Amino acid sequence: MEQKPVVLNVGYTDTPFIPGSQWRVHDAARPQPPLVTPGGAAGAPPSDAIVLFDGQDLVGWVSVKTGEPAAWKVENGYMEVVKGTGNIKTTAQVGDCQLHVEFASPVEVVGSSQGRGNSGVFLMGLYEVQVLDCYDNPTYSDGTVGAIYGQHPPLANASRKPGEWQVYDIVFIAPRWGADGKLASPARLTVFLNGVLVQHDRVSQGPTGHKTVSNYDTPHGSEGPLMLQDHTNPVRFRNIWVRPIVEEAE
């Protein structure tokens, strides 16, 4: 006996329109969300992620100073800062995104404050989320791990011990400028450190800097590279992936 397809009641055609939208409330014709398969393990890239570092090599990463292939060390599934080689960045350009980065400060504790396990994750090469060993290591609050550097201290210090792997999950929305060259909307960041919310939809005052006040005086594009900082400490990174954010049509 031939089976008839099951017709599901997936919506309505007689409900009011959502203000500012082409769709009705519970609209049967509204497109379904795309299917995304989560990673098989915690932190593993989902099916639609762009993997920026998979632990094998630094293909797709270059020196910020020279433009030559990145010279950081790669072994055992991670990359490690090599002192003096300078910051590295992706050749891939990223704008609005969900970013996943895992990092570890050195097991051997050397230095204090900003001299201990220091690095940084720079969205678009401009907006830094601080990397620092802040386990029993006081420093200025807008320079602690989880800070939007020089601007916003984190909501909590969720540091793990030196040498332990830590996790950033970051949602970044790039700034926009109008046709008149004036800022239309600033950069915004939401940051989780080791599963703890440390920045909630925080507005960046502009590209971050050291001992400077930020601003948006210089417009820039809506995409840029991901940059990691050589601050002389042998910080390690692994499992770096990104999911561009594509807003639904209204």
SULJOJO-V431268 format. One record per run of one state. SS is the DSSP state (H for helix, E for strand, C for the rest). FROM is the first residue (numbers start at 1). LEN is the number of residues. If there is no record, write none. Layout:
BEGIN
{{SS:FROM:LEN} {SS:FROM:LEN}}
END
This chain:
BEGIN
{{C:1:11} {E:12:1} {C:13:4} {E:17:1} {C:18:6} {E:24:1} {C:25:2} {E:27:1} {C:28:22} {E:50:4} {C:54:7} {E:61:3} {C:64:5} {E:69:1} {C:70:3} {E:73:3} {C:76:2} {E:78:3} {C:81:7} {E:88:3} {C:91:3} {E:94:1} {C:95:2} {E:97:8} {C:105:8} {H:113:3} {C:116:3} {E:119:5} {C:124:3} {E:127:5} {C:132:9} {H:141:3} {C:144:4} {E:148:1} {C:149:3} {E:152:1} {C:153:13} {E:166:8} {C:174:2} {E:176:2} {C:178:5} {E:183:3} {C:186:2} {E:188:6} {C:194:2} {E:196:8} {C:204:20} {E:224:1} {C:225:2} {E:227:2} {C:229:7} {E:236:9} {C:245:6}}
END
